[in-house]
Amino acid sequence: MGGPFRLMIRQHVKSTQSLDYRSVRLTRLTQTFQSSVVLAVRSSNNAQTRPRARFSLHDAVHLLLCIYLLSSNYFMFDSLFTSLSQLVPAATATIPLLGEIDVQKLTIAVGLFVGISVLFWFIRLVVIVRLDALAQKTTQQFDDTLVAASKSVRPWVYNLIAFYVALQLYTLPTLADQIITGVLYFTFVWQGIQIANCFIRYGVTNYVETDEDGDGVVDPAAAAASDLITMIAGIVLWVMGTIFVLSNVGIEVTSLIAGLGIGGIAIAFALQGVLTDLFASFSIYFDKPFRIGDYVVLGTDSGNVEKIGIKSTRIRTLQGEELVVANNELTSVRVQNFRKMAERRIASQFGITYETPREQVEQVNSIVERAFAAIEGARLDRVHFTTFADSALLFDVVYHVESAEYADYLDIQQTFNFTLMKEFAERGIDFAYPTQTIYTKTIG
């Protein structure tokens, strides 16, 4: 199978030797095609033996491209050059130190560079400006992101593309061609990452940096999460872009990818605890069990959340010290969050002595009701005489504080206690406290 293919390729190359600069390009393409065919034949004939060079998907795509270009006998760019050659007269010039120069080819190259540059500048200064004006009239943000992505393309990138197209008229040395191609690919990757960052920022701004309270202020934890997501996405894009550039300039990246995989596994094992806390921080960011400023209770510890970091969360306790808790621990324990509490429900109890007359005992409920009616921010739920205890007649009082602030609850409880003491003192009702009455009897 390899012989007929080689014969066909050689005949095709001989028939194209008169095409000047195109013959060299076609010869290189033919060599690539021939090597691709040989690899395909080896892979099919030696299924049990692994060849030294593998026939990859990239080679298959390249093979199909070679077949298409060889069957068409000329490139689209070559036909463009032929058309332009008819407009520019053939001429040569001799320049000191440079020798003889094809003026026709140089004129066409300069014309291509200027024409493509002007076309790109027209798109940038006219088309994109018009699109920007239309986007400003809409309420959607995605069209603004599209325009911002288009504006992020640097002007020198347009000039570099035009310069590369103009250079296609010349047959450059292999090293120079690889360098220019590498620079072009790196520019495309860099510019592509800049465009991707526009869409990443759009995503994190609209879906991560949310204002849940409606106060116009983005949650600091959400802002930190968006920065972390942007950083990780940037690292991933740069790694993929670097591998893409190296692969397209002829550098074997298979071993590099394998090394990155093995190194990634080793790093993952070494940083297992850190990565666990990192993913736990993402769980906290997206699930939002609490936010910065919330008052939370973790077992026997409690306090206000001050910072949610990548590895740990810092809580300011009521005693004033800073409590540092690993994020992984926060996602595996029960957390009481008092910030989402609209009001407090308080259940308290007091007792009066057994010596209190029944008529006064019956007045206690009305005394408590009048006391809460005069306290602003409190709502009485119920009051009942419930228990004959060992040393007291016990009353249960349940009320609601129409505030989530702990200080407001203490103020209301204090006001109620003062009012109750005053009312009981005026009526001669005594509060009970643990006492024992000992009866003695003398015999004889």
MARLUMDREN-221827 format. One line per 4 residues: number of its first residue (from 0); for each residue x, y, z of C-alpha. Coordinates in steps of 0.02 Angstrom, whole numbers. Example, Ala and Ser with C-alpha at 12.3 -4.5 7.8 and 13.67 -1.06 7.14 Angstrom:
<rs>
0	615 -225 390 ~ 684 -53 357
</rs>
This chain:
<rs>
0	0 0 0 ~ 145 118 40 ~ 226 97 -135 ~ 81 161 -243
4	54 306 -124 ~ 238 356 -134 ~ 236 343 -325 ~ 80 451 -337
8	155 582 -222 ~ 320 590 -318 ~ 227 611 -483 ~ 120 747 -408
12	273 839 -343 ~ 361 828 -511 ~ 209 904 -597 ~ 211 1051 -478
16	396 1097 -482 ~ 358 1243 -599 ~ 244 1327 -472 ~ 391 1423 -396
20	364 1453 -209 ~ 212 1339 -203 ~ 316 1187 -247 ~ 414 1197 -84
24	255 1212 20 ~ 178 1066 -75 ~ 335 962 -51 ~ 328 988 139
28	144 943 138 ~ 182 788 34 ~ 315 730 158 ~ 192 750 301
32	62 655 202 ~ 184 515 164 ~ 238 497 346 ~ 56 496 401
36	15 356 277 ~ 165 254 335 ~ 112 273 517 ~ -65 219 473
40	-1 64 381 ~ 114 16 525 ~ -25 37 650 ~ -141 -76 551
44	-11 -211 510 ~ 68 -219 682 ~ -80 -220 798 ~ 16 -322 928
48	175 -218 921 ~ 168 -39 979 ~ 257 75 853 ~ 382 203 908
52	272 344 844 ~ 86 327 874 ~ -44 369 742 ~ -147 491 844
56	-309 584 809 ~ -204 737 766 ~ -113 635 631 ~ -278 573 562
60	-346 749 545 ~ -183 805 466 ~ -192 659 344 ~ -367 707 287
64	-311 887 265 ~ -164 832 159 ~ -276 726 48 ~ -394 872 22
68	-255 995 -21 ~ -165 874 -136 ~ -324 833 -232 ~ -364 1017 -261
72	-191 1052 -343 ~ -183 1230 -273 ~ -220 1327 -115 ~ -350 1462 -98
76	-209 1580 -52 ~ -115 1530 -209 ~ -265 1576 -317 ~ -271 1744 -229
80	-88 1771 -266 ~ -117 1727 -448 ~ -258 1854 -460 ~ -154 1990 -379
84	-5 1948 -490 ~ -110 1996 -641 ~ -137 2170 -567 ~ 44 2205 -521
88	175 2201 -658 ~ 322 2085 -634 ~ 480 2176 -585 ~ 641 2146 -491
92	763 2262 -405 ~ 939 2243 -337 ~ 972 2316 -165 ~ 1144 2319 -86
96	1170 2188 51 ~ 1001 2111 8 ~ 1030 2062 -172 ~ 893 2041 -300
100	715 2066 -236 ~ 552 2019 -320 ~ 464 2188 -321 ~ 300 2110 -377
104	294 1990 -230 ~ 349 2127 -108 ~ 215 2245 -172 ~ 81 2113 -153
108	142 2071 23 ~ 139 2253 76 ~ -32 2274 -3 ~ -99 2123 90
112	-29 2187 255 ~ -103 2360 231 ~ -269 2296 165 ~ -297 2170 304
116	-243 2296 436 ~ -364 2426 368 ~ -503 2295 366 ~ -471 2250 548
120	-463 2432 600 ~ -626 2465 510 ~ -706 2322 606 ~ -636 2390 770
124	-677 2574 745 ~ -842 2560 652 ~ -927 2391 672 ~ -884 2362 856
128	-925 2543 900 ~ -1096 2524 819 ~ -1125 2361 911 ~ -1074 2444 1073
132	-1201 2582 1045 ~ -1337 2453 1014 ~ -1287 2354 1169 ~ -1302 2511 1277
136	-1486 2523 1231 ~ -1529 2350 1298 ~ -1551 2294 1478 ~ -1462 2128 1453
140	-1282 2111 1508 ~ -1229 1969 1394 ~ -1222 2080 1239 ~ -1113 2201 1337
144	-998 2055 1376 ~ -989 2009 1191 ~ -940 2187 1147 ~ -813 2193 1289
148	-737 2030 1226 ~ -723 2103 1051 ~ -642 2261 1120 ~ -516 2158 1219
152	-428 2110 1057 ~ -270 2217 1053 ~ -232 2319 896 ~ -60 2240 876
156	-144 2070 863 ~ -231 2129 705 ~ -64 2189 636 ~ 20 2024 680
160	-114 1925 585 ~ -94 2038 434 ~ 96 2019 443 ~ 82 1829 452
164	-34 1824 301 ~ 86 1933 202 ~ 232 1818 246 ~ 142 1670 165
168	205 1735 -4 ~ 382 1690 48 ~ 463 1524 87 ~ 549 1549 254
172	683 1438 333 ~ 613 1302 443 ~ 676 1380 605 ~ 608 1553 562
176	442 1477 509 ~ 428 1383 675 ~ 470 1540 775 ~ 343 1647 684
180	211 1510 696 ~ 247 1490 882 ~ 230 1677 911 ~ 66 1678 816
184	-4 1530 914 ~ 51 1606 1078 ~ -34 1770 1030 ~ -193 1677 987
188	-188 1585 1153 ~ -153 1743 1253 ~ -290 1839 1165 ~ -410 1693 1181
192	-381 1688 1369 ~ -417 1875 1379 ~ -582 1847 1287 ~ -623 1696 1397
196	-591 1802 1553 ~ -729 1921 1496 ~ -855 1779 1497 ~ -787 1709 1660
200	-808 1878 1744 ~ -985 1887 1674 ~ -1024 1716 1747 ~ -954 1748 1921
204	-1030 1922 1929 ~ -1205 1861 1889 ~ -1206 1691 1973 ~ -1079 1701 2116
208	-1069 1883 2172 ~ -1251 1896 2221 ~ -1333 2020 2340 ~ -1449 1909 2440
212	-1494 2042 2569 ~ -1544 2171 2441 ~ -1438 2304 2526 ~ -1333 2337 2371
216	-1176 2262 2450 ~ -1100 2101 2384 ~ -1063 1970 2515 ~ -874 1972 2549
220	-870 1782 2549 ~ -952 1779 2377 ~ -826 1907 2313 ~ -683 1798 2379
224	-760 1645 2296 ~ -772 1736 2128 ~ -589 1788 2139 ~ -540 1608 2178
228	-642 1539 2032 ~ -567 1667 1914 ~ -390 1623 1971 ~ -417 1435 1951
232	-497 1458 1780 ~ -351 1567 1726 ~ -224 1435 1780 ~ -317 1297 1688
236	-331 1403 1529 ~ -146 1446 1532 ~ -94 1264 1557 ~ -205 1207 1413
240	-147 1352 1304 ~ 37 1315 1337 ~ 14 1132 1291 ~ -78 1186 1133
244	63 1302 1079 ~ 200 1174 1114 ~ 103 1041 1019 ~ 82 1150 865
248	264 1204 855 ~ 320 1024 843 ~ 364 985 1024 ~ 310 816 1091
252	192 849 1236 ~ 136 672 1275 ~ 271 647 1406 ~ 236 822 1474
256	51 782 1497 ~ 95 617 1579 ~ 216 706 1695 ~ 85 835 1741
260	-38 695 1779 ~ 84 602 1892 ~ 140 763 1975 ~ -40 815 2003
264	-79 650 2090 ~ 75 668 2201 ~ 29 847 2246 ~ -150 795 2281
268	-91 662 2405 ~ 31 783 2487 ~ -99 921 2503 ~ -247 810 2541
272	-297 909 2697 ~ -279 1076 2610 ~ -379 1019 2459 ~ -515 949 2574
276	-531 1119 2658 ~ -526 1204 2487 ~ -674 1104 2421 ~ -761 1130 2588
280	-740 1318 2563 ~ -825 1302 2394 ~ -967 1209 2480 ~ -984 1352 2605
284	-978 1483 2466 ~ -1114 1403 2361 ~ -1223 1324 2495 ~ -1209 1478 2609
288	-1251 1401 2779 ~ -1186 1563 2854 ~ -1109 1726 2797 ~ -987 1853 2865
292	-1066 1941 3014 ~ -1183 1797 3061 ~ -1193 1740 3241 ~ -1168 1552 3244
296	-1156 1416 3375 ~ -1038 1268 3348 ~ -1062 1145 3490 ~ -1001 1235 3646
300	-926 1381 3547 ~ -1017 1531 3477 ~ -979 1700 3401 ~ -988 1810 3246
304	-911 1752 3081 ~ -772 1873 3032 ~ -689 1789 2881 ~ -718 1637 2770
308	-551 1586 2695 ~ -489 1449 2580 ~ -434 1335 2722 ~ -519 1400 2879
312	-655 1513 2947 ~ -624 1640 3085 ~ -756 1671 3219 ~ -752 1809 3351
316	-822 1736 3512 ~ -920 1832 3644 ~ -766 1829 3757 ~ -667 1923 3622
320	-544 1791 3563 ~ -532 1731 3383 ~ -586 1552 3351 ~ -509 1471 3195
324	-608 1322 3128 ~ -559 1215 2977 ~ -685 1225 2836 ~ -695 1035 2826
328	-751 1032 3009 ~ -884 1163 2978 ~ -963 1059 2840 ~ -973 904 2951
332	-1047 975 3112 ~ -1213 1052 3160 ~ -1211 1241 3145 ~ -1342 1353 3225
336	-1360 1516 3129 ~ -1452 1653 3223 ~ -1442 1782 3084 ~ -1592 1713 2992
340	-1696 1716 3150 ~ -1833 1846 3126 ~ -1882 1848 3311 ~ -1841 1759 3472
344	-1958 1645 3567 ~ -1921 1650 3754 ~ -1987 1529 3884 ~ -1959 1578 4066
348	-2024 1524 4235 ~ -2049 1601 4407 ~ -2126 1544 4570 ~ -2220 1618 4717
352	-2235 1551 4893 ~ -2365 1427 4952 ~ -2424 1555 5081 ~ -2495 1665 4941
356	-2688 1672 4952 ~ -2784 1594 4808 ~ -2860 1763 4757 ~ -2686 1836 4731
360	-2626 1682 4639 ~ -2768 1706 4516 ~ -2712 1887 4487 ~ -2536 1838 4431
364	-2590 1801 4251 ~ -2668 1973 4228 ~ -2514 2056 4305 ~ -2401 1971 4178
368	-2517 2016 4033 ~ -2521 2201 4081 ~ -2332 2201 4101 ~ -2302 2138 3923
372	-2435 2254 3852 ~ -2328 2400 3911 ~ -2163 2334 3840 ~ -2125 2387 3662
376	-2052 2253 3548 ~ -2121 2106 3650 ~ -2274 1998 3618 ~ -2345 1883 3751
380	-2388 1708 3693 ~ -2455 1629 3852 ~ -2442 1628 4043 ~ -2504 1483 4151
384	-2496 1420 4330 ~ -2424 1249 4292 ~ -2342 1161 4438 ~ -2349 1133 4625
388	-2163 1120 4653 ~ -2073 1071 4813 ~ -2059 1249 4877 ~ -2155 1358 4753
392	-2307 1382 4645 ~ -2231 1388 4471 ~ -2291 1495 4323 ~ -2233 1470 4143
396	-2217 1625 4033 ~ -2186 1615 3844 ~ -2163 1774 3742 ~ -2085 1833 3579
400	-1953 1967 3557 ~ -1982 2052 3389 ~ -1796 2067 3355 ~ -1651 1948 3322
404	-1530 2050 3427 ~ -1478 1968 3589 ~ -1463 2137 3676 ~ -1645 2178 3637
408	-1698 2014 3719 ~ -1599 2055 3876 ~ -1676 2230 3886 ~ -1853 2161 3873
412	-1821 2024 4000 ~ -1750 2151 4121 ~ -1898 2268 4100 ~ -2019 2126 4132
416	-1924 2072 4288 ~ -1927 2249 4361 ~ -2113 2268 4323 ~ -2153 2099 4402
420	-2055 2140 4560 ~ -2145 2308 4576 ~ -2319 2233 4552 ~ -2287 2090 4673
424	-2218 2209 4805 ~ -2373 2319 4795 ~ -2486 2168 4819 ~ -2384 2079 4951
428	-2344 1929 4841 ~ -2178 1848 4883 ~ -2063 1761 4762 ~ -2022 1585 4816
432	-1848 1520 4840 ~ -1791 1348 4893 ~ -1837 1327 5077 ~ -1874 1186 5197
436	-1995 1195 5343 ~ -1951 1081 5488 ~ -2090 1035 5609 ~ -2034 976 5780
440	-2140 892 5910 ~ -2093 868 6092 ~ -2144 702 6166 ~ -2167 683 6356
</rs>
